[in-house]
């Protein structure tokens, strides 16, 4: 438990530092917690011309007494800050590319296994801020076949603005080739993301995947595939159809102790124009609290060489959350 205690101290200390800067700086008006978060994750005002008017919700206004930072360093306040971080700061699926590697269930168990994680928070100051996140995943595995699906829904809303509204469902089937390290995979996916001007995105494709190394809890994989995608944008109702080439490297480290680490990097150029490409990197570090519960920290980045107008080319995000697993 000393590792968990160290993490709690780090998170609460970091939160207090952020709140100190918010509360004490008279020149930092409008740079509260949500504004800090918006520098890490996309927001409607930075991405869509129809939401060009930037404003700061009253619930995070920095006006008031000159200094409120002392209250943030009491034990009770630090416990409250920690719970807010766990419930409110969650991984944001802000990209066109979805990291399936980080969602796979890496074990040797045959049959059904899965995980459901969810976060919810409601904070009332002058305004009510509500955030929710639900992520189910499950797989059915045999020696030759693997059926796998995941879902992801995220929503966050203040009084006058929706900060996140997005959902995704992915289904994948894999078949091992002649008892080798190679697998054939087919997949399909449907998603939407209001903050990326995306009414819907559908894709379907297939390719191969190889296990390059698998010893003592260390696993390394590579894969390549091609997929068709169709996407419709909210702002102009335009429908775009493309074929992309998807390539990835991933690894998973689980020494069967108190932690695990997974990572993946994707590169997806347009087959008709390699200058039009997308890159994604997602990295997850998980610490066990009990047999079923764990604390997860994430670092994500995404780059699109040719995004929609008023959408940034590069995003990155960090997050902390709780997970529950069963086997």
N, C-alpha and C positions, 0 to 999 in steps of 0.2 A: 504493500500500500504506500510505501514511501515514494514510489514513482508517481502515483496518482496525486498524492499531496503536493509533490513538486509541480505537477501540471496545474493544479488548482491555484497555487501561489503565482505561477507565471501568468495565467489567464487573468486572474483578478488584479494583479499588479499592472498588467498592460491596460486593462480596462480603466483602472484608476488614473493612469497617465493620460489616456485619451480624454477622460472626463475633466481632469485638471486643465488641460489645454482648452477645452470647450468652455469651462466655467470661468477661468481666470482672465482670459485674454479679451479686453474690451474691443480690440481690433479684429476679433475673430467672429464677429456677429454673422450668424447663418452657417457656421461650420460645425454644427452639432453632429451627433452620432450618425444620423442618416446621411448627412452630407459627406461624412468620412467614408461611409459605406459606398456611396455613389461613385467614389473615385476607384473603387475596386470592382464594382459590378455595373452593368449598363443600366441607364434609367431613361424613361421616356423623353425627358427634356433634352438629353444629349443625342438622341437617336432619331427622333421623328419630328418632322417640320410641323406637324399638326399639334405638337405639344411643345412649342418652342419657348413658351413663357416659363422661366425658371422661378420657383418660389420655395420658401422654407416653411414647412408646417409649423403652426403655432406651438405644437407640443415639443418642438426641439429648439425653439427660439432661445438665443443666448442672452436676451435682455433680462434685466432684473438686478439683484445684488451683485456687487463687484466681484465677490469671491464666495463660492460655495464648495470649494474643493475639500475642505476639512471633513465634511460629512461623508465623503466617498471612502475614507480610510478607516472607518469603524468596522469591526468584525461583521456586524449585521448588514451593513451596506455592501461589503465585499461578497457576502453570501448571496445577497440579492442580485448583485452584478453578475455573479457566476451563473445563476439560474437564467437570467436574461440572455446571457451569451449562449448558453446551451439551447435555449428555446428559439432565439431570434436569429442567431448567426448560423445559417445553414448553407450547404453547398449550393451554388446557383448554376443551373444548366443554361448558361448564356450563349451557347455556341450552336452553330449548324451541325457540327460534328459531335456525335454522342460516343463517349468512351464505353464500349461494351466490355473491354478487358477488365476494367476496375469493378465491373458488376458481376463477373463470373464467380462461381463458387468453386474454389480450388481445394478439393479434397478427393479421396479415393472411394468415397461412399457411393454405392449404387442405389438406385431407387430415387425417391423424392427427397429434396432438401430445399431450404429457402430461408428468406429473411424478410421481415417487414419493419421499416423504421418510419417514424413520423414525428413531426415537430409542430407545436402550436403555441402561439403567444398572443396575448391581448394586453395592451398597455394604455391606460387612460390618464392623460394629463388634461390639457385643454381640449385635445382631440383624441379620438380612439384610433390606435394603430393595431391592426390585426395581421398576423402572419401565419401561414400554414404550409406544411410540406408532407407529402406521403410518397413512400418509395417501396413498393412490393417487388420481390423477385423470387423466382423459383426455377428449379431445373429437375428433369428426370434423366438419369444417367444409367447406361449399361456399358459393357465392355466395348461395344461397337458404335453405339449411338448416344447422342446427347440432344435433348430438347430443352430450350432455355428461353425464358421471357422475363422482361423487366418493365416496370411502369414508373413514371415520375410525374408528380403534380406539384406545382408551387404557386402560391398566391400571397401577395402582400399588399395591403391597402391602407392609406391614411384617409383623412377627411375629404381631400380634394384630388387625390392622385392615386393611381394604381402603380405600385413600384415593381411588381412581378405578377405575371399571369401567363403560365405556360404549362404544357403537358406533353407527354411522350409515352408511346408504347412500342416495344421492340420484341420481335419473335425471331428465333434462330434455331436451325437444325444442323447438326454436324454428324458426319459419318466417317469412321476411321477406315483408312485404306490398307487392307491386307495386314493387319496387326502391326503397322509401322507407326512412326512418329508423325505421319502426315494425315490430315483430315480434309475432307471436302465440306464446305459450309454454304448454306443458303440462308438468306435472311430477308426480312421486310420490316418496315418501320413507318409509323405515322406520328406527326408531332405538330404543335403550334407554339408560337411565341409572340405575344403582343409587343414586347419590347424590341423585337427584331423586325417589326413590320410584317410578321409572318402569319397569314391566315391559316395555312396548312402547308405541310411538306410531307410528301410520300416518297418512299424509295423501296427498291427491291433489287437484290443482286446475289452474287455468289463468287466463291473463290477457294483458295487453299490456305491451310494453316499448318505450321510445323512446330513441334516441340524441340527446341534446340538443346535444352539441358534440364534435367530433373533429378536432383540428388539432395537428400537431407534437408528438405523443406525449401530448396532454392529451385525456382522454375523460370525458364526463359523461353519466350515464344516470338514468332514472326508470322506475318500473314500478308497476303495480297489478294485483291478481288476487284471486280468492276461492278458498278451499280447504276441503275437508271433512277433519276429523281425528277419529281414534279413539284413545283412550289408556286404558291399564289401569295401575292403581297396585298396587305390591307389598304395602303394608301392609294393605289391606282388600279387594283384588281388585275394586275398583270399576272399571267401564268408563264412560268419559265420551265423548260424541260432540258435536261442535260444528261450526259453520261460521264461519270468520274471514275478515276482509278484510285483505289484506297490501299494504303500500305501502312503497316504499323510494326512496332517493336514493343514488347511488354515483358515485365518480369514481376515475380511474386515471391516474397521471402516470408516464411513462417517457420521459425525454429521451434514452434510448439512450447513457447514460454509465455511471456506476458504481452508480447507485441507481434504485429505483422506489418508488412510494408508492401504496397503494390504500386506500380507505375506503368504508364503507357504513353507513347508518342505516335501521333498519326500524321500522315502527309497525304492529301487528297487533291491532285491536280485534275483540271478538266482535260479530258482526252483530246478535245479539239484545240486546246490552247493551254500549254503548260504554264504560262504566265498567270493564269487564273487558278489559284490554288488556295487550300485551307490547311492550317496546321493546328494541332491540338496536343497539349500535354497535361496530364492529370496524374496526381501523386497523392496517395492516401497512407497515413500512418495511424494504426489502430492499437490502443492499449486496453487490455482486458481488466474489467473491474470485478466481475463475477463470472460464473460459467456461461451465462447467456448474455450479459450486458457488457458493452465496450464503449470507450470514448474514441471518436474518430476525428482526425484533423486532416484537412485537404488543402492542396495548392493546385490551382488550375490556371492555364493560360490558353488563349485562342487568338489566331491571326487569320484574317480573310483578306487576300490581296485585292479583291474587288467587291467590297460590300455594297449594300444598298445606299443611296444618298442619305446623308445625315446619320449614318451608322458608323461608328468607329471601326478602324481596321483591327485593333488589338485590344483585348480585354484580359484581365487577370483577376483572380478572386481567391480568398482564403476563407476557411470555415471550420467550425467546431460543432460536433453533434454527438448524440447518443444513438447506439444501435442495439437491436435485439436479434439474436440468431437462434435457430433450432436445427437439430439434426437427429 
